[in-house]
Amino acid sequence: MEMILCDDQIVAVNRSKAENFSDSLVYKAKDGFHQIDFEECAKNFADIHSIKENRCIGERNIEKRYVLLYTNGFHTKIVFRKAFVFPFRNHLLHGTRRERFLKLQALLSQTKYTTYDMT
């Protein structure tokens, strides 16, 4: 089972530079703001793939336009559906699908975690 999350719901990608932040992704849903902890995703990825130590939090596929994070209990799939997102709506990710995908990948790479390329 997986939860579907659209890229325009992403509010922030926190990097653990401040004491109170963990590496995480913050998104907005109907019931408020939620956080996906990358450390938990890395543990889940390692357990599923029988890896001892790991910094991989999920999978990405630019051709199919998704990023799949290994969250607890189920996976969270971030999809890039709209052809273009305008920047004036205060979205973290804006531009074409490809530009938004690459921007999210760049934000994730600024943390100590990575995603596995399924392309």
C-alpha positions in Angstrom: 0.0 0.0 0.0 1.2 3.5 -0.7 0.1 7.1 0.0 0.0 9.4 -3.0 1.3 12.9 -2.4 1.4 15.6 -5.2 4.6 17.6 -5.5 2.7 20.9 -5.0 1.9 19.8 -1.4 5.6 19.9 -0.4 6.3 22.8 1.8 9.9 22.3 2.9 12.9 19.9 2.9 14.6 20.3 6.3 18.3 19.7 6.6 19.7 18.9 10.0 21.7 22.1 10.3 19.7 23.4 13.3 19.5 21.5 16.6 15.7 21.0 16.4 15.5 19.9 12.8 16.0 16.3 11.5 16.4 15.6 7.9 12.8 15.5 6.7 10.2 16.5 4.2 7.2 18.7 5.3 4.0 18.6 3.3 0.5 20.1 3.7 -2.6 17.8 3.7 -6.2 18.6 4.3 -5.7 18.1 8.0 -2.6 20.2 8.4 1.1 19.9 8.1 3.0 16.6 8.3 6.6 15.5 8.3 8.4 12.5 6.8 11.5 11.6 8.7 14.3 10.5 6.4 16.1 8.5 9.1 13.0 6.3 9.4 12.8 5.9 5.6 16.5 4.9 5.5 15.9 2.2 8.2 12.9 0.9 6.3 14.8 0.8 3.1 17.7 -1.1 4.7 15.3 -3.6 6.4 13.4 -4.3 3.1 16.6 -4.7 1.1 18.6 -6.5 3.8 21.3 -3.9 3.9 23.1 -3.3 7.2 23.9 0.4 7.0 22.2 2.8 4.5 21.5 6.4 3.6 19.0 5.6 0.8 15.4 6.7 1.7 13.6 5.6 -1.4 13.4 5.4 -5.2 13.1 7.9 -8.0 12.1 7.7 -11.6 12.2 10.8 -13.8 10.6 9.1 -16.8 7.5 8.1 -14.7 7.7 11.3 -12.7 7.7 10.0 -9.1 9.8 9.8 -6.0 8.9 6.9 -3.6 9.8 7.3 0.0 10.0 4.2 2.3 7.8 5.6 5.2 6.6 3.5 8.1 3.8 1.0 7.3 3.4 2.1 3.7 5.3 3.9 1.1 4.7 7.6 0.2 4.8 8.3 -3.5 5.4 11.9 -4.6 3.9 12.4 -8.1 4.4 15.2 -10.5 1.1 15.5 -12.4 0.7 19.0 -13.5 2.6 20.1 -16.7 3.5 23.4 -15.1 3.3 25.0 -11.6 3.4 28.8 -11.4 5.9 30.3 -8.9 3.5 33.0 -7.7 1.5 30.4 -5.8 4.3 30.1 -3.3 5.0 26.5 -4.1 8.5 25.2 -3.1 8.7 23.5 -6.4 7.6 25.3 -9.6 8.2 25.1 -13.3 7.8 22.1 -15.6 7.5 18.5 -14.3 11.2 17.9 -15.1 12.3 21.1 -13.4 10.3 20.3 -10.2 11.6 16.7 -10.2 15.2 17.9 -10.5 14.7 20.6 -7.8 13.3 18.0 -5.4 16.2 15.7 -6.2 18.7 18.6 -5.5 17.0 19.4 -2.2 17.2 15.8 -1.1 20.8 15.6 -2.1 21.5 18.6 0.3 20.6 16.3 3.1 22.8 13.3 4.0 20.3 11.0 2.3 19.8 9.8 -1.3 17.3 8.0 -3.5 17.9 5.1 -5.8 17.5 5.9 -9.5 15.0 3.5 -11.1 15.2 5.1 -14.6 
